[in-house]
Amino acid sequence: MPAKTLQPEHSGTRGLRRVAHGFVQRAARRLAQPELSDEQVHDARKNLQKSRAALRLLRETLGERIYRRENTMLRDAARSLNRARDARVLAEALNALRSNGAGLQHDTASLELEHLLRTEQTEVQREMRENGALDEPRGALQQLARRSTRWRVGKGGWSDLGPAFRRIYRSGRQAMPRAGVRPDDAALHEWRKRTKYLRYALQMLEPMRPSLLSPLVKEARRLTECLGEHHDLSLLVLKARDFSQGSGVSIGALLAAIEQRQARLVTRALSCGTRLYQMKPKELTERLGRYWHSWRQSTTRH
C-alpha cells in the first residue's frame, strides 16, 4: 500500500513524491469505478486534496511551471465532483439541523426542502453515470499518476521542504479573520481551504515528531470541520432561498436555525485557529527543521 506519510528510508523530496503519487493513484482508482457511490466521490475528493497538499510541499523543488500544471489538473478533477458532493452534503446538513434540536422537526418547509434535496441527489448520481462527465478527469488523473513517478525532485531534505511548509502555514495564518472582525462566508471558505492544505501537510510530516504534530493535526481537523459545516450551511441558505422563491413557502425558521448554528461554528473555529496558528511561520518552520534533522540522524544510526 502506498505510503501516506514520510518514511525514514527515503529522502524528504522523494518520500513526498511517493506520497503524492499514492494519493493521485487512489483518486484515479476511485474515479475508475463505473458507478460512483457518495462514499467513493467523497474519498476521491479527499485524495485529490491530499495530493494537492503534497504537491505544495514539493513546490520549491518542482518549480512553478510543473507545480502549476499539476495543481491545475488536480483542481479541475476535484471540481468535476463538486455537484455530486454538494448534492450529498446539502441533504445531510439539513437533516442534521432537523435532527439536532433546532426546532425544525415539524417545520413543513424544511421537510419539503429535504425531500427536494434527496431527489436532486439521486438525479445528480444518475447524470454522473450516464453523461460521461467524468471521462476527461479520469483520463487526466491516470496520466498524472504515471507522470508523478517521474517528477524530478532530487534527494532534498528540510532545506527544500521547509520553505514550502512555511508558505502553507503562513497562508493559513494570514487567512484567519482578525479579532473583532465579523468574517463573511467567502473569507471563511478561503480560510478553510488553506487550513486543509496545512492539515494534510502536517499529517504527512507527522512521523518526524508525533508529540508536536499530532495535536496540531487534531486542531487543524477540528478547525476545518467547523468551517466545512459553516460552508455547507451557507450553500443550504442559497438553496433554501431559491426553493422559497419558487414555491412561496416561508423559510424563516430554517434561516434562523442556520444563523444560530453558524454563529456557534465561527466562535469555535476562531478558538481552534488561535491555538493552531499561535506560532509565527518562521518559528514553527525552524522548530520542525530541528526535528527533521534529529529524526533523520536517529533513523540513519539505526
C-alpha positions in Angstrom: 0.0 0.0 0.0 1.4 3.4 -0.9 2.7 5.5 2.0 0.6 8.3 3.3 3.3 10.0 5.3 7.1 10.5 5.1 9.1 7.4 5.7 12.6 7.4 7.2 14.1 5.3 4.4 13.5 7.9 1.7 14.8 11.5 1.3 12.2 14.2 2.0 11.5 15.1 -1.6 11.5 11.6 -2.9 9.4 10.4 0.0 6.8 13.1 -0.7 6.8 12.3 -4.4 5.8 8.7 -3.4 3.1 10.1 -1.1 1.7 12.4 -3.8 1.8 9.6 -6.3 -0.1 7.4 -3.9 -2.9 9.9 -3.3 -3.3 10.6 -7.1 -3.4 6.8 -7.7 -6.1 6.3 -5.1 -8.2 9.1 -6.6 -7.8 7.7 -10.1 -8.9 4.3 -8.9 -12.0 5.7 -7.2 -13.0 7.6 -10.4 -12.4 4.5 -12.5 -15.4 2.8 -10.8 -18.3 2.6 -13.3 -20.9 3.7 -10.8 -19.6 6.1 -8.1 -21.3 6.0 -4.8 -21.4 9.0 -2.5 -18.6 7.4 -0.4 -16.4 7.0 -3.4 -16.9 10.5 -4.5 -16.0 11.7 -1.0 -12.9 9.5 -0.9 -11.8 10.7 -4.4 -12.1 14.3 -3.4 -10.2 13.8 -0.2 -7.4 12.0 -2.0 -7.2 14.9 -4.5 -7.0 17.4 -1.7 -4.2 15.4 -0.1 -2.3 15.1 -3.4 -2.5 18.9 -3.8 -1.1 19.4 -0.3 1.8 17.0 -1.1 2.3 19.0 -4.3 2.5 22.2 -2.3 5.3 20.7 -0.1 7.2 19.9 -3.3 6.6 23.3 -4.9 10.1 24.6 -4.3 11.6 21.5 -5.8 9.3 21.1 -8.8 9.4 24.7 -9.9 6.4 26.9 -10.7 5.7 25.6 -14.2 5.4 22.0 -13.2 3.7 22.8 -9.9 1.0 25.0 -11.6 0.4 22.5 -14.4 -0.2 19.6 -12.0 -2.1 21.7 -9.4 -4.5 22.9 -12.1 -5.1 19.4 -13.3 -5.9 18.2 -9.8 -8.1 21.2 -9.1 -10.1 20.6 -12.3 -10.6 16.9 -11.4 -11.9 17.9 -8.0 -14.3 20.4 -9.5 -15.8 17.7 -11.7 -17.1 16.1 -8.5 -18.5 19.3 -6.9 -22.1 18.8 -7.9 -22.2 15.3 -6.5 -20.5 16.5 -3.3 -22.8 19.5 -2.8 -26.0 17.4 -3.5 -25.0 15.0 -0.8 -23.9 17.5 1.9 -26.8 19.8 1.5 -29.2 17.0 2.2 -27.0 15.8 5.1 -26.7 19.4 6.5 -30.5 19.9 6.5 -31.1 16.5 8.1 -28.6 17.3 10.8 -30.3 20.6 11.6 -33.7 18.9 11.8 -32.4 16.1 14.0 -30.4 18.1 16.5 -33.0 20.1 18.3 -33.1 23.2 16.0 -36.8 23.3 16.3 -37.3 22.1 12.7 -38.7 18.6 13.3 -42.2 19.7 12.5 -41.3 22.6 10.1 -43.1 21.9 6.8 -40.8 24.0 4.7 -37.7 22.1 6.0 -39.3 18.8 5.3 -40.3 19.7 1.8 -36.8 21.1 1.1 -35.2 17.9 2.4 -37.3 15.8 0.1 -36.3 18.1 -2.8 -32.6 17.8 -1.9 -32.8 14.0 -1.8 -34.5 13.9 -5.2 -31.8 16.1 -6.6 -29.1 14.0 -5.1 -30.5 10.9 -6.9 -30.7 12.9 -10.1 -27.1 14.1 -9.9 -25.9 10.5 -9.3 -27.8 9.3 -12.4 -26.3 12.1 -14.6 -22.8 11.2 -13.5 -23.4 7.6 -14.5 -25.0 8.4 -17.9 -23.5 11.5 -19.5 -19.7 10.7 -19.4 -19.0 13.8 -17.2 -16.0 12.0 -15.6 -14.4 10.7 -18.7 -12.0 13.6 -19.0 -10.9 13.8 -15.4 -10.5 10.0 -15.3 -8.1 10.1 -18.2 -6.2 13.1 -16.9 -5.7 11.5 -13.5 -4.4 8.3 -15.0 -1.9 10.3 -17.0 -0.8 12.2 -13.9 -0.5 9.0 -11.8 2.1 7.8 -14.4 3.7 11.2 -14.7 4.1 11.8 -11.0 6.6 8.9 -10.6 9.0 10.8 -12.9 8.9 14.2 -11.3 12.4 15.5 -10.8 12.6 16.2 -7.2 16.2 15.2 -6.3 17.1 14.0 -2.8 16.3 17.1 -0.9 15.6 17.4 2.8 14.2 20.2 5.0 16.1 22.9 3.0 13.6 22.1 0.2 10.5 21.2 2.3 10.9 23.9 4.9 10.2 26.9 2.7 7.2 25.2 1.2 5.8 24.3 4.6 6.3 27.8 5.8 4.4 29.1 2.8 1.5 26.8 3.6 1.4 27.7 7.3 1.7 31.4 6.6 -1.1 31.3 4.1 -3.5 29.8 6.5 -2.4 32.1 9.3 -2.9 35.2 7.1 -6.4 34.0 6.1 -7.5 33.8 9.8 -10.0 36.6 10.5 -8.8 39.3 12.7 -10.1 39.7 16.2 -13.3 41.9 16.3 -13.9 41.5 12.6 -17.0 39.6 11.5 -15.9 37.4 8.6 -18.1 36.8 5.6 -18.7 33.4 4.0 -16.1 33.8 1.3 -13.4 34.7 3.8 -14.2 31.7 6.0 -14.3 29.4 3.0 -10.9 30.6 1.9 -9.5 30.1 5.4 -10.9 26.5 5.4 -9.2 25.7 2.1 -5.8 27.0 3.2 -6.1 25.2 6.6 -6.9 21.9 4.9 -3.6 22.1 3.0 -1.9 22.7 6.3 -3.8 19.8 8.0 -2.8 17.3 5.3 0.8 18.6 5.2 1.1 18.2 9.0 -0.2 14.6 8.6 2.5 13.8 6.0 5.2 15.2 8.3 3.8 13.7 11.5 6.2 10.8 11.9 9.2 13.0 12.4 7.8 14.4 15.8 4.3 13.0 16.7 4.3 14.6 20.1 4.2 18.1 18.5 2.5 17.4 15.2 -0.3 15.1 16.3 -2.0 17.8 18.5 -1.6 20.2 15.6 -3.2 17.8 13.2 -6.2 17.3 15.6 -6.6 21.1 16.0 -6.5 21.6 12.2 -9.1 18.8 11.7 -11.4 20.4 14.3 -11.0 23.8 12.6 -11.6 22.5 9.0 -14.7 20.5 10.2 -16.2 23.7 11.8 -15.5 25.7 8.7 -16.7 22.9 6.4 -20.1 22.7 8.2 -20.3 26.5 8.1 -19.7 26.4 4.3 -22.3 23.7 3.8 -24.9 25.7 5.7 -24.1 28.8 3.5 -24.8 26.7 0.5 -28.0 25.5 2.1 -29.1 29.1 2.7 -28.8 29.8 -1.1 -30.7 26.6 -1.9 -33.4 27.4 0.6 -33.9 30.9 -0.8 -34.3 29.5 -4.3 -36.8 27.0 -3.0 -38.7 29.7 -1.2 -38.9 31.9 -4.2 -40.1 29.1 -6.4 -42.7 27.7 -4.0 -43.7 30.7 -2.0 -43.1 28.7 1.2 -41.8 30.6 4.2 -38.3 29.5 5.4 -37.9 31.9 8.3 -37.5 29.2 10.9 -34.8 27.4 8.8 -32.8 30.5 8.2 -32.9 31.4 11.9 -31.7 27.9 12.9 -28.8 28.1 10.3 -27.8 31.6 11.6 -27.6 30.4 15.2 -25.6 27.3 14.2 -23.2 29.3 12.1 -22.5 31.7 14.9 -21.5 28.9 17.2 -19.3 27.4 14.5 -17.5 30.7 13.9 -16.8 31.1 17.6 -15.5 27.5 17.8 -13.4 27.9 14.6 -11.7 31.1 15.9 -10.8 29.4 19.1 -9.3 26.5 17.2 -7.5 28.9 14.9 -5.9 30.8 17.8 -4.4 27.6 19.1 -3.3 26.2 15.7 -1.7 29.4 14.4 -0.2 30.7 17.7 3.3 30.3 16.5 4.9 32.5 13.8 5.7 30.8 10.5 9.4 31.2 10.9 9.4 29.9 14.5 7.4 26.8 13.6 9.4 26.1 10.5 12.7 26.3 12.3 11.5 24.1 15.0 10.4 21.5 12.5 13.7 21.8 10.8 15.5 20.8 14.1 13.1 17.9 14.5 13.7 16.8 10.9 17.4 16.7 11.3 17.1 14.8 14.6 14.7 12.3 13.1 16.9 11.7 10.1 20.0 11.2 12.2 18.3 8.8 14.5 16.9 6.7 11.6 20.3 6.7 9.9 22.0 5.4 13.1 19.5 2.5 13.2 
